[in-house]
Amino acid sequence: MARDLGLDPKTVRSRIRNMERSGLIKYYQAFPNLSALGLRCSIYVFQFSDRDRKKEAMSKLSLLDEVQVIDEYSHSLRVVLLYESEGDLERRLALAGELTGVEPTKLFDVPMPPLGMKLSAADMKILRALRWDALKPAKRIGQEVGLTARAVNYRLGRMADARAYFAVPVWGLERVSGIIIYAFSFFLQEKDREETVSRIAQKFAQKSVCWFAASEGVVFFMLFADSVGEPERMYEAAKSMEGVSKVLMDVFVDTHDLPGMVDKMLYRQARRPRSTVERHDAESAPLVSADIEKPGERLRLDNLA
């Protein structure tokens, strides 16, 4: 991160600690590569003119296993929806629309990187143990899943190399002042799409928290501002850009992470009988430095960072 940002590593560490203390980073979760669970993921927006309807819709959507995350904005909900097939997605969208009384608009599909290994039941147990605390020490994970810290570290290393899971910071603004987070959803004219995306990126990337642009569909930017008038000025600039047909803007309120389909499928997969091959893998895991604790020295490789 220091190299990417042109900062000193000590500065980066200090700022991360400040974000954790302030509550901007609430915690870190482990999110599995959905390919390992046979799932796909798309993001939809539900737009509301009435905030009471939005609150009611959010409480109903939170009950659905297929809804993994709800990003709450002032006038809309951006919903991370999981599904197994296109037919499955249609059924889930129909149910969500019926519950909320709103027809959702698709923003984009969330791609997963190629999965470089087949996950065993023991791997699934480890991911389940890390699910809501991605910084949990390997020794504690081992106690929960019945493996040594050495075996846990070995499996975590393999899964990280295979892009089988991701450590994700979950953040919120409840206790943070002086910053406004808002989002633009750009609907583009398909002619000269690449050039339009490039212009948008050049215009807004310096103020972006994150952004996503697929080969088709909506281009999504989440931005930050430190003054009340800045979002409106940026919105006017966004609307007037060449190649942009429509822009939706909304102010971020909070993220709601929901235990649902991912957690249930991890639990189911973790209960599979352990094979002879898996037992051999765990027992023959190579010794790493995290297994050797010197007197008075804290294990340095015993955390997933």
N, C-alpha and C positions, 0 to 999 in steps of 0.2 A: 504494500500500500504506500509506503514511504517513497519508493521509486516512482510509482504511478502519479503521486501527487506532488513530487518534488519537495518533500519535507524530510526532516530528520526522524528516524524511527522513534526516538524518545518522545518527540512531539506527538506522533501518531498514537503511541501507547497512552500518553497523558490525556489526549482528547477522548479516546475511547473510554478511559476510566471516568472522565468527567461526564460523558453521556450516560454511562451506567449509573453513576451516583445521582444524576439529575432525573433519571427515569425515562430519558429519551430512548435508551435501550432498556427494555423491561426485563428480558431474559433471552436465552438462546435455545432454539428448538432444533432437533434433528428431523429432517424431512427426507423420507426415502425416495429414491428414483422410482417413479410410479410404474415404470415398465416392469419392475420386479413384482408388482402386485397385479399386473394385468389391467392397469387403469390408465385413463387419459384425463386431460384437464383443460378446461376452457373457462374464460372469464366473461361474465355478462354484467351489464349495468341495468338496474331497475330505477327508473326516474320517477320522482314524486313531486307533486305541487303542494302537498300538505304534509307537515312534519309528523303529525299524529298518525297518519296512514303509514308513513315510513317506519315509525317505531313499532307499530303493530305488525307490519310486514316482516321486520327484522326478527321479532320474537317468533313468528311462524317459521321463517326460513331456518332459524337456528335449530329447529327440531328435526330437520332433514339430515340423514346420515351423509347424503351426497354433497352437502354444502360444507366445505372445509374451512373457508375463511370468508368473513364479511368485512369489507372495508366500508366504514360508515362515513358518508359525506353529508353536508348540510341538506341537500335536496335529492340525494341518490344513495343507492347501495351498490357496491361493486362486489360481485359474488364469485368466488372460486368454486367451480362445479366439477365434481368427479363423475366419471361414467366409464362403462366397459365397452360400449359399442354405439354406433350412431342411433340405432333404434332405442337403446337404453337412454341416450341423451334426449331424444325427442320426448320420451315419457317423463323424464325428470323435469324438463322445461315446461311441459304442459301442467304438471303438478305445481311447480313453482309459480307459474302464471295464474293458476286457479286460486292459490292461497293468497297471493298478494294483490290480485286484480290488476296487475301491470304486465304488459307484454315486454319481456326482456330484450335488450339489444346486445348482440354479440360484440365484444371488443376484440378478443384474439384467443387463439389456442396457445397453451403453454407447452413448448417443446421440451422433451427430456433428452439428455445426451445418451448416446449408445451405452448400454449396460455391459460392462466388461466381464461379468461373472454371473453364475447362478447362485443365489443366496440360499444358504442352508437354514434349518430351523434354529440353530444356534446363532447365526447372523441375525435372524429376525428377532430373537430374544434380546440381543444387544441393542438393536435399533429401537425396540420397544422400551428398553430401560433408559435410553438416551432421549426419547421422544420429546419430553418437555423440559429437559435439562441437558443440553448438548455439551456442557462443560463438566459433567459428572465424572469424577475420577475412575480410572479403570479398575482399581481395587474394589470400589463400591459396586460397580457394575458386575464384576465377577462374583461378588457375594450374592447379588440378586439373581444371577442367571446360572450359578453353579459352575463357573470357570475360574481359572487362575487369572491374575492381572496380566501375566505374560500372554496367555491365550487370547484375552480380550484385546490387548494392544496389537497382536499379530493379525487378528481378524479385522480390527478397525483400519489398520494399514492397508490390507488387501481391499477392503470395501472403498476406502478413499481413492485408491489408485484406479479402481473400476468405476468410479463415479456412481456408486450405489446409494449414496446418501449425501446430504448437504447440511452444514451447520448454519442456521439462519437466525440473524438477530431480529427479534420482535420488538417493535418500538411503539411509543405512544406519546401523546402531548398533554396528558392530564396535569402533570406537575411542571411542565416546561412553559416558560413565558418568553415573549420577545421574538417568536418565530411563527410564521403562518405557512402551513402546508396545503397546497391546492393541486388540482389535476386538470389537464387538458386532454380531451379525446378529439383527435383530428380526423375528420372524414375527408378523404382526398379524392380528387379527380384522378382516375386511373392513368390518364395520359401523363407521361413524364413523372411517374411516381417516384422513381429513385432520386431524381433531382429535387423534387419537393421534400422528400424525407431528409435529404442532405441539407437543404436550406433551413428546415425546422431545427435540425440538430445543431447547426451553427448558431442559430438565433437563441436557443433555449438551453443548450447543454450545460453552460456554466452555472445555471440556476436550478439544475435538475437534481432530484434525489434519485430517481431512476426513470428509465424510459424503455419502451418496447416498440419495435416496428417489424412486422412480418412482411412477407412478400405480397400480401394483400390484406385488405381490411383496415381497421382503425389503427392509427398511431397514437400511443398513450405516453404522456409525459406527466410525472409527478414533480412539482416544483416547490421551492421554498422562497419566502419573502420575509423581510424584516420591517416592512412598513405596510399599513393598511391599504394604501393606494396602489401599491405595486401590482397586485394580481389583476386589477382592472386595466391598468396600462398595458400589461403583457397580453391580456385578453384581446384588447383592441388591435394590438400588433399581430396577434395570431390570426384573427379573422381576416385581416387584409392581405395575408400572404398569398402569393401566386400558387395556384394548384390546390388550394384548400377550399372545399365546398361548404364545410360546416365545422364549428368548434363547440364542444360542450365543456363548460368550466364548472367546477364545484370545489368547495373548501373541505379539507379533510377534518374529520372529528376523531375517529378512533378505529383501531383494528380489533376484530373479534376472532380469535383462533378457536376453532371448535373441534373437540374430540368426536370423530365420526367414523367414516368409512375406512380411512387409513389406519386408525387405531384398532378397529375391529378386525381388519384383514391381517395386520401385524400379529395380533393376538392369536388368530386362527392359524397362521403360518408357523408361529412359534411353538404351537402345540403338536406339530408333526413329530412322529417318532424319530429319534436321532439315529442316523445310519452308522455303520461300522466305519465308513470313510470319514465321516465328520468327527468321530471320536479319535481316529488316527490323526487327523489334521490338528485337532486341539492339543493332543499329547505331544506331537512332534513340532509344535511351533517353535521357531528359533528363539533363543534367549536374546532379549534386547536390554539396553541399559536401564530402562524403566523398571526392570525387575530387581535391580541391584541398588539398594538404598544404603548410602554411606551414613555412618553415625552423625546425627545432627543435620543431615541434608535432606531437604524435601524432594520427593520425586518430581523431576522436571518434565518427563515425557508421559506422565500418568494422567494427563488431561487431554481431552479432545478440544483443540482450539480452532 
